[in-house]
Amino acid sequence: MEQSEDEQYEWQFCHIATETEHEKRLDHWLVELHPQISRSQWQKAISAGTVQVSGETVKPSHRLRSGDEIAGNYPEQAPATLPAAPEISLDILYEDDFLIVLNKPAKLIVHPGKANYGGTLANALVHHFELLSQSGGAHRPGIIHRLDRDTTGVIAIAKDDQTHDAIASQFADRTVEKEYRALVWGKMEFDADRIETHIRAHSKHREKMVVCGPDPEARIAITHYEVLERFRNITSVKLLPKTGRTHQLRVHMQHLGHPIVTDSLYRGRAQLTLGDLMISREHLQEDQLLIERQALHAFRLELTHPQTGERMKFEAPFPEDFARTLAALEQYGR
């Protein structure tokens, strides 16, 4: 597809692939050409269509051919330093000279992204702590792993790069034990089971993940679950992820036909009220909101302290909305 002179003028850069660049991956090639911009930034720009090959939108993994015209706009650059967020308080479960463990609240993004560089957990960390690791990059200070915006619970933060790298290695080696608690729709048939699937990004809705067959862009995801209690139309479960894929627990529960309660992205329903649990609403004078985000809580994290070698276990108490929903289920959900 040819571009007009006006269309070409709108692009911030335009390069022609040479014979020596034949068969190179597009995202790798752009990093070589513009190393000041990260590969993840280039991948997002390519996927969004702001970088094109010979006038066509392609995937980041696209292999170049000699003579291809690569044109596009540079990804928006983040500020050099991350602004602090003194307005965000932190619930500290544990702290020493190397490690911080927090109980993350709902509605808090872990690190900046998509041109949003304020109001995240990372911004709050910058305000509350003088020393934080930089292994994850300047805009992810101390961040070793992440939780979704509306998932609550235990998250570990590193104060130095050595601690960061050591704990990150434990995550990669799957020696970190993670336990989540969730409320899911329906009565689960088995008391316990193992889920192993491939997961990749949804082809049309890039914010979602899907279970799929073997695919070059998919990754293996493994989750163990145990039923804690069955209510009339909701089950309380313990989830033990053995891998850490994006939205893994949410996708796996949907795949089983038991999506997480009030997970609007994977179920479509955004809130649960007391009236939803009652067989008869006859005596319900005023409906009460129970929860309005996915009912998923990172309850326990167990890891080996990189400095002392001690095996440590951290638990986060249920947030108010999760505890309120459990109490309502005990009273009205049977």
Sine and cosine of phi, psi and omega as CSV:
sin_phi,cos_phi,sin_psi,cos_psi,sin_omega,cos_omega
0.00,0.00,0.88,-0.48,-0.02,-1.00
-0.99,0.14,0.48,-0.88,0.03,-1.00
-0.94,-0.33,0.52,-0.85,0.08,-1.00
-0.97,0.26,0.25,-0.97,0.03,-1.00
-0.86,0.50,-0.61,0.79,0.00,-1.00
-0.90,0.43,-0.68,0.74,0.00,-1.00
-0.90,0.43,-0.67,0.75,0.02,-1.00
-0.89,0.46,-0.58,0.81,-0.05,-1.00
-0.91,0.41,-0.45,0.89,-0.03,-1.00
-0.95,0.32,-0.42,0.91,0.00,-1.00
-0.95,0.31,0.58,-0.81,0.01,-1.00
-0.99,0.13,-0.36,0.93,0.08,-1.00
-0.52,-0.85,0.39,-0.92,0.05,-1.00
-0.49,-0.87,0.84,-0.54,-0.01,-1.00
-0.79,-0.61,0.44,-0.90,0.08,-1.00
-0.92,-0.39,0.81,-0.58,0.00,-1.00
-0.94,0.34,0.71,-0.71,-0.01,-1.00
-1.00,-0.09,0.08,-1.00,0.01,-1.00
-0.88,0.47,-0.57,0.82,-0.01,-1.00
-0.95,0.32,-0.29,0.96,0.00,-1.00
-0.99,-0.15,0.03,1.00,0.01,-1.00
-0.86,0.51,0.75,-0.67,0.02,-1.00
0.97,0.23,0.07,1.00,0.10,-1.00
-0.96,0.27,0.58,-0.81,0.11,-0.99
-0.92,0.40,0.65,-0.76,-0.05,-1.00
-0.87,0.50,-0.74,0.68,-0.05,-1.00
-0.91,0.41,-0.63,0.78,0.04,-1.00
-0.91,0.42,-0.66,0.75,-0.03,-1.00
-0.90,0.43,-0.64,0.77,0.01,-1.00
-0.91,0.41,-0.59,0.81,0.04,-1.00
-0.91,0.42,-0.64,0.76,0.05,-1.00
-0.88,0.48,-0.63,0.78,-0.06,-1.00
-0.98,0.22,-0.59,0.81,-0.05,-1.00
-0.75,-0.66,0.95,0.30,-0.11,-0.99
-0.92,0.40,-0.23,0.97,0.03,-1.00
-0.95,0.30,-0.19,0.98,0.01,-1.00
-0.92,-0.38,0.76,-0.65,-0.09,-1.00
-0.95,0.32,0.35,-0.94,0.01,-1.00
-0.90,0.44,-0.61,0.79,0.00,-1.00
-0.90,0.44,-0.59,0.81,0.05,-1.00
-0.91,0.41,-0.67,0.74,0.03,-1.00
-0.91,0.42,-0.64,0.77,0.00,-1.00
-0.87,0.49,-0.67,0.74,0.03,-1.00
-0.90,0.43,-0.64,0.77,0.00,-1.00
-0.91,0.41,-0.65,0.76,0.01,-1.00
-0.91,0.42,-0.73,0.68,-0.02,-1.00
-0.89,0.46,-0.54,0.84,0.00,-1.00
-0.98,0.18,-0.12,0.99,0.02,-1.00
1.00,0.08,0.13,0.99,0.02,-1.00
-1.00,0.07,-0.03,1.00,0.23,-0.97
-0.78,-0.63,0.79,-0.62,-0.06,-1.00
-0.77,-0.63,0.40,-0.92,0.05,-1.00
-0.91,-0.41,0.90,-0.43,-0.03,-1.00
0.78,0.63,0.65,0.76,0.07,-1.00
0.99,0.14,0.08,1.00,-0.04,-1.00
-0.90,-0.43,0.59,-0.81,0.13,-0.99
-0.98,0.20,0.77,-0.64,-0.05,-1.00
-0.76,-0.65,0.02,-1.00,0.07,-1.00
-1.00,0.05,0.39,-0.92,0.06,-1.00
-0.84,0.54,-0.47,0.88,-0.04,-1.00
-1.00,0.09,0.06,1.00,-0.02,-1.00
-0.82,0.57,0.72,-0.69,0.02,-1.00
-1.00,-0.01,0.80,-0.60,-0.04,-1.00
-0.95,0.30,0.45,-0.89,0.13,-0.99
-0.85,-0.52,0.55,-0.84,0.01,-1.00
-0.82,0.57,0.78,-0.63,0.00,-1.00
0.99,-0.11,-0.17,0.99,0.06,-1.00
-0.87,0.50,0.62,-0.79,0.08,-1.00
-0.98,-0.20,0.89,-0.45,0.00,-1.00
-0.96,-0.28,0.91,-0.42,-0.04,-1.00
-0.77,-0.64,0.52,-0.86,0.01,-1.00
0.04,-1.00,-0.14,-0.99,0.05,-1.00
-0.91,-0.41,0.57,-0.82,0.02,-1.00
-0.93,0.37,0.63,-0.78,0.08,-1.00
-0.86,0.50,0.55,-0.84,0.04,-1.00
-0.87,0.49,0.77,-0.64,-0.06,-1.00
-1.00,0.02,0.68,-0.73,0.04,-1.00
-0.96,0.27,0.40,-0.92,0.08,-1.00
-0.89,0.46,0.46,-0.89,-0.07,-1.00
-0.88,0.48,-0.59,0.80,0.02,-1.00
-0.85,-0.52,0.51,-0.86,-0.04,-1.00
-1.00,0.05,0.82,-0.58,0.01,-1.00
-0.92,0.38,0.61,-0.79,0.02,-1.00
-0.97,0.24,0.38,-0.92,0.01,-1.00
-0.77,-0.64,0.99,0.16,-0.03,-1.00
-0.91,0.41,-0.31,0.95,-0.05,-1.00
-0.97,0.24,-0.21,0.98,-0.02,-1.00
-0.99,-0.12,0.89,-0.45,0.04,-1.00
-1.00,0.07,0.39,-0.92,-0.04,-1.00
-0.86,-0.52,0.68,-0.73,0.07,-1.00
-0.99,-0.12,0.99,-0.14,-0.11,-0.99
-1.00,0.02,0.88,-0.48,0.04,-1.00
-1.00,0.05,-0.51,0.86,-0.05,-1.00
-0.34,-0.94,0.57,-0.82,0.09,-1.00
-0.44,-0.90,0.69,-0.73,0.20,-0.98
-0.65,-0.76,-0.33,-0.95,-0.07,-1.00
-0.96,0.28,-0.18,0.98,-0.11,-0.99
-0.85,-0.53,-0.48,0.88,-0.23,-0.97
-0.69,-0.73,0.61,-0.80,0.11,-0.99
-0.81,-0.59,0.68,-0.73,0.09,-1.00
-0.82,-0.57,0.81,-0.58,-0.09,-1.00
-0.89,-0.45,0.37,-0.93,0.19,-0.98
-0.97,-0.25,0.98,-0.19,-0.10,-1.00
-0.97,0.24,0.73,-0.69,0.07,-1.00
-0.99,0.15,0.18,-0.98,0.09,-1.00
-0.95,0.30,0.27,-0.96,0.06,-1.00
0.90,0.43,0.43,0.90,0.03,-1.00
-0.81,-0.59,0.90,-0.43,0.06,-1.00
-0.96,0.28,0.63,-0.78,-0.08,-1.00
-0.96,0.29,-0.74,0.67,-0.03,-1.00
-0.65,-0.76,0.36,-0.93,-0.05,-1.00
-0.90,0.44,0.39,-0.92,0.07,-1.00
-0.01,-1.00,0.30,-0.96,0.04,-1.00
0.78,0.63,0.74,0.68,0.07,-1.00
0.93,0.38,0.18,0.98,0.08,-1.00
-0.97,-0.24,0.98,-0.20,-0.10,-0.99
-0.94,-0.35,0.29,0.96,0.04,-1.00
-0.68,-0.73,0.31,-0.95,0.11,-0.99
0.97,0.25,0.33,0.94,0.00,-1.00
-0.96,-0.29,0.15,-0.99,0.08,-1.00
-0.86,0.51,-0.64,0.77,0.02,-1.00
-0.86,0.51,-0.65,0.76,0.04,-1.00
-0.90,0.44,-0.63,0.78,0.03,-1.00
-0.92,0.40,-0.62,0.78,0.02,-1.00
-0.88,0.47,-0.65,0.76,0.02,-1.00
-0.85,0.52,-0.61,0.79,0.00,-1.00
-0.96,0.28,-0.65,0.76,-0.17,-0.99
-1.00,0.05,-0.38,0.93,-0.09,-1.00
-0.77,-0.64,0.68,-0.73,-0.01,-1.00
-0.97,0.23,-0.62,0.78,-0.06,-1.00
-0.91,-0.40,0.81,-0.59,0.05,-1.00
-0.60,-0.80,0.54,-0.84,0.00,-1.00
-0.90,0.44,0.41,-0.91,0.04,-1.00
-0.88,-0.48,0.17,0.99,-0.05,-1.00
-0.87,0.48,-0.51,0.86,-0.01,-1.00
-1.00,0.08,-0.01,1.00,-0.03,-1.00
0.95,-0.30,0.31,-0.95,-0.10,-1.00
-0.89,0.46,-0.42,0.91,-0.05,-1.00
-0.98,-0.20,0.19,0.98,0.10,-0.99
-0.73,-0.69,0.78,0.63,-0.08,-1.00
-0.87,0.49,0.82,-0.58,0.05,-1.00
0.98,0.21,-0.22,0.98,-0.14,-0.99
-0.98,0.22,0.92,-0.40,0.01,-1.00
-1.00,-0.07,-0.68,0.73,0.00,-1.00
-0.62,-0.78,0.02,-1.00,-0.09,-1.00
-0.68,-0.73,0.31,-0.95,0.17,-0.99
-0.82,-0.57,0.51,-0.86,0.06,-1.00
-0.87,0.49,0.37,-0.93,-0.06,-1.00
-0.75,0.66,-0.72,0.69,-0.10,-1.00
-0.98,-0.22,0.19,0.98,0.14,-0.99
-1.00,-0.04,0.76,-0.65,-0.03,-1.00
-0.99,-0.15,0.20,-0.98,0.19,-0.98
0.87,-0.49,-0.35,-0.94,-0.20,-0.98
-0.95,0.32,0.75,-0.66,0.11,-0.99
-0.60,-0.80,0.70,-0.72,-0.05,-1.00
-0.99,-0.15,0.63,-0.77,-0.03,-1.00
-0.80,-0.61,0.69,-0.73,-0.01,-1.00
-0.98,-0.22,0.63,-0.78,0.03,-1.00
-1.00,-0.03,-0.31,0.95,0.00,-1.00
-0.61,-0.79,0.30,-0.95,-0.09,-1.00
-0.92,0.40,-0.58,0.82,0.00,-1.00
-0.89,0.45,-0.71,0.70,0.05,-1.00
-0.90,0.43,-0.69,0.72,0.01,-1.00
-0.83,0.55,-0.79,0.61,-0.08,-1.00
-0.91,0.42,-0.60,0.80,-0.02,-1.00
-0.92,0.39,-0.68,0.74,0.00,-1.00
-0.96,0.29,-0.60,0.80,0.07,-1.00
-0.87,0.50,-0.61,0.80,0.04,-1.00
-0.91,0.41,-0.60,0.80,0.05,-1.00
-0.90,0.43,-0.63,0.77,0.08,-1.00
-0.89,0.46,-0.71,0.71,-0.03,-1.00
-0.90,0.43,-0.60,0.80,0.00,-1.00
-0.99,0.13,-0.06,1.00,0.01,-1.00
0.89,0.46,0.56,0.83,0.09,-1.00
-0.99,-0.10,-0.15,0.99,0.14,-0.99
-0.98,0.18,0.74,-0.67,0.04,-1.00
-0.98,-0.21,0.79,-0.61,-0.02,-1.00
-0.85,-0.52,0.72,-0.69,0.05,-1.00
-0.79,-0.62,0.81,-0.58,0.05,-1.00
-0.92,-0.38,0.41,-0.91,0.17,-0.99
-0.89,-0.46,0.66,-0.75,-0.03,-1.00
-0.58,-0.82,0.42,-0.91,0.17,-0.99
-0.93,-0.38,0.81,-0.59,-0.06,-1.00
-0.83,-0.56,0.42,-0.91,-0.01,-1.00
-0.95,0.30,0.63,-0.78,0.10,-1.00
1.00,0.03,0.13,-0.99,0.07,-1.00
-0.99,-0.15,0.92,-0.40,-0.02,-1.00
-0.94,0.34,0.66,-0.75,-0.11,-0.99
-0.95,0.30,-0.75,0.66,-0.09,-1.00
-1.00,-0.07,0.51,-0.86,0.03,-1.00
-0.96,0.29,-0.49,0.87,0.01,-1.00
-0.36,-0.93,0.45,-0.89,0.02,-1.00
-0.20,-0.98,0.14,-0.99,0.04,-1.00
-0.88,-0.47,0.72,-0.70,0.05,-1.00
-0.92,-0.39,0.82,-0.58,0.07,-1.00
-0.71,-0.70,0.89,-0.45,-0.03,-1.00
-0.62,-0.79,0.10,-1.00,0.25,-0.97
-1.00,-0.08,0.54,-0.84,0.04,-1.00
-0.72,-0.69,0.66,-0.75,0.10,-0.99
-0.56,-0.83,0.14,-0.99,0.04,-1.00
-0.93,0.36,0.59,-0.81,0.05,-1.00
-0.89,0.46,0.65,-0.76,-0.09,-1.00
-0.93,0.37,-0.45,0.89,-0.04,-1.00
-0.92,-0.38,-0.54,0.84,-0.01,-1.00
-0.93,-0.37,1.00,-0.06,-0.19,-0.98
-0.92,0.39,-0.27,0.96,0.03,-1.00
-0.99,0.16,-0.17,0.99,-0.04,-1.00
-0.96,-0.30,0.39,-0.92,0.12,-0.99
-0.91,-0.42,0.39,-0.92,0.00,-1.00
-0.66,-0.75,0.47,-0.88,0.17,-0.99
-0.97,0.23,0.66,-0.75,-0.06,-1.00
-0.53,-0.85,0.05,-1.00,0.12,-0.99
-0.99,0.14,-0.02,-1.00,0.06,-1.00
-0.81,0.59,0.75,-0.67,-0.12,-0.99
-0.43,-0.90,0.61,-0.79,0.01,-1.00
-0.85,0.53,-0.46,0.89,-0.03,-1.00
-0.99,-0.11,0.03,1.00,-0.05,-1.00
-0.98,-0.18,0.36,-0.93,0.03,-1.00
-0.75,-0.67,0.52,-0.86,0.03,-1.00
-0.92,0.39,0.69,-0.73,0.06,-1.00
-0.76,-0.66,0.75,-0.67,-0.06,-1.00
-0.79,-0.62,0.77,-0.63,0.03,-1.00
-0.68,-0.73,0.72,-0.69,0.20,-0.98
-0.98,-0.19,0.56,-0.83,0.09,-1.00
-0.70,-0.71,0.44,-0.90,0.10,-1.00
-0.70,-0.71,0.73,-0.69,0.06,-1.00
-0.97,0.23,0.77,-0.64,0.06,-1.00
-0.99,-0.10,-0.68,0.74,0.01,-1.00
-0.31,-0.95,0.65,-0.76,0.04,-1.00
-0.96,-0.26,0.80,-0.60,0.11,-0.99
-0.97,-0.25,-0.16,-0.99,-0.10,-1.00
-0.87,0.50,-0.76,0.66,-0.01,-1.00
-0.69,-0.72,0.30,0.96,0.03,-1.00
-0.65,-0.76,0.58,-0.81,0.05,-1.00
-0.87,-0.50,0.70,-0.72,0.11,-0.99
-1.00,-0.04,0.81,-0.58,-0.10,-1.00
-0.76,-0.65,0.43,-0.90,0.18,-0.98
-0.98,-0.20,0.78,-0.62,-0.02,-1.00
-0.90,-0.44,0.77,-0.64,-0.05,-1.00
-0.84,-0.54,1.00,0.02,-0.02,-1.00
-0.96,0.29,0.72,-0.69,0.06,-1.00
-0.99,-0.15,-0.25,0.97,0.14,-0.99
-0.82,-0.58,0.17,-0.99,-0.07,-1.00
-0.80,-0.60,0.85,0.53,-0.01,-1.00
-0.99,0.17,0.43,-0.90,0.04,-1.00
-0.83,0.55,0.80,-0.60,0.04,-1.00
0.85,0.52,0.38,0.93,-0.13,-0.99
-0.81,0.59,-0.78,0.63,-0.07,-1.00
-0.92,0.39,-0.63,0.78,-0.01,-1.00
-0.91,0.41,-0.67,0.74,0.00,-1.00
-0.94,0.34,-0.66,0.75,-0.01,-1.00
-0.91,0.42,-0.64,0.77,0.03,-1.00
-0.92,0.39,-0.63,0.77,0.08,-1.00
-0.89,0.45,-0.64,0.76,-0.01,-1.00
-0.88,0.48,-0.57,0.82,0.03,-1.00
-0.98,0.21,-0.13,0.99,-0.07,-1.00
1.00,0.06,0.25,0.97,0.01,-1.00
-0.76,-0.65,0.92,0.38,-0.04,-1.00
-0.88,0.47,0.45,-0.89,-0.01,-1.00
-0.91,0.42,0.68,-0.73,-0.02,-1.00
-0.82,0.57,0.71,-0.70,0.02,-1.00
0.81,0.59,0.54,0.84,0.17,-0.99
-1.00,0.01,1.00,-0.05,-0.14,-0.99
-0.91,0.42,-0.45,0.89,-0.02,-1.00
-0.95,0.31,-0.58,0.82,-0.07,-1.00
-0.94,-0.35,-0.06,1.00,0.03,-1.00
-0.80,-0.60,-0.59,0.81,0.01,-1.00
0.98,-0.17,-0.24,0.97,0.01,-1.00
-0.98,-0.17,0.78,-0.63,-0.19,-0.98
-0.99,-0.13,-0.25,0.97,-0.05,-1.00
-0.47,-0.89,0.36,-0.93,0.05,-1.00
-0.80,-0.59,0.74,-0.67,0.01,-1.00
-0.89,-0.45,0.23,-0.97,0.04,-1.00
-0.86,0.51,-0.63,0.78,0.00,-1.00
-0.88,0.48,-0.48,0.88,0.01,-1.00
-0.92,0.40,-0.39,0.92,-0.05,-1.00
-1.00,-0.03,-0.32,0.95,-0.13,-0.99
-1.00,0.04,0.72,-0.70,0.04,-1.00
-0.90,0.44,-0.67,0.74,0.06,-1.00
-0.84,-0.54,0.72,-0.69,0.02,-1.00
-0.99,-0.12,0.25,0.97,-0.12,-0.99
-0.85,0.52,-0.67,0.74,-0.06,-1.00
-0.98,-0.19,0.24,0.97,0.01,-1.00
-0.99,0.11,0.96,-0.27,-0.06,-1.00
-0.98,0.21,-0.65,0.76,-0.01,-1.00
-0.58,-0.81,0.85,-0.53,-0.02,-1.00
-0.93,0.37,0.56,-0.83,-0.04,-1.00
-0.87,-0.50,0.76,-0.65,0.08,-1.00
-0.95,0.30,0.79,-0.62,0.01,-1.00
-0.99,-0.13,-0.79,0.62,-0.04,-1.00
-0.43,-0.90,0.59,-0.81,-0.02,-1.00
-0.70,-0.72,0.62,0.78,0.13,-0.99
-0.40,-0.92,0.23,-0.97,-0.08,-1.00
-0.84,0.54,0.72,-0.69,-0.05,-1.00
-0.99,0.16,0.94,0.33,-0.07,-1.00
-0.70,-0.71,0.79,-0.61,-0.09,-1.00
-0.71,-0.71,0.81,-0.59,0.09,-1.00
-0.98,0.22,0.99,-0.10,-0.19,-0.98
-0.99,0.17,-0.65,0.76,-0.11,-0.99
-0.63,-0.78,0.60,-0.80,0.09,-1.00
-0.70,-0.71,0.79,-0.61,-0.01,-1.00
-0.82,-0.58,0.80,-0.60,-0.03,-1.00
-0.53,-0.85,0.17,-0.99,0.05,-1.00
-0.99,-0.15,0.81,-0.58,-0.01,-1.00
-0.91,0.42,0.83,-0.56,-0.09,-1.00
-0.89,0.47,-0.45,0.89,-0.06,-1.00
-1.00,-0.03,-0.64,0.77,-0.09,-1.00
-0.99,-0.15,-0.33,0.94,-0.06,-1.00
0.98,0.20,0.03,1.00,-0.03,-1.00
-0.97,0.24,0.68,-0.73,0.11,-0.99
-0.99,0.16,0.85,-0.53,-0.13,-0.99
-0.85,-0.53,0.62,-0.79,0.00,-1.00
-0.84,-0.55,0.77,-0.64,-0.01,-1.00
-0.85,-0.53,0.70,-0.71,0.04,-1.00
-0.80,-0.60,0.62,-0.78,0.00,-1.00
-0.93,-0.37,0.82,-0.57,0.04,-1.00
-0.88,0.47,0.44,-0.90,0.01,-1.00
-0.89,0.46,0.65,-0.76,0.12,-0.99
-0.93,0.36,0.24,-0.97,-0.11,-0.99
-0.84,0.55,-0.70,0.72,-0.08,-1.00
-0.92,0.38,-0.61,0.79,0.00,-1.00
-0.93,0.37,-0.71,0.71,0.01,-1.00
-0.90,0.44,-0.64,0.77,0.02,-1.00
-0.89,0.45,-0.64,0.77,0.01,-1.00
-0.93,0.37,-0.68,0.74,0.05,-1.00
-0.87,0.49,-0.68,0.73,0.00,-1.00
-0.90,0.44,-0.64,0.77,0.01,-1.00
-0.92,0.38,-0.59,0.81,0.03,-1.00
-0.91,0.41,-0.64,0.77,0.02,-1.00
-0.88,0.48,-0.61,0.79,-0.08,-1.00
-1.00,0.04,-0.63,0.77,-0.14,-0.99
-0.86,-0.51,-0.11,0.99,-0.17,-0.98
-0.99,-0.11,0.13,0.99,-0.05,-1.00
-1.00,-0.05,0.00,0.00,0.00,0.00
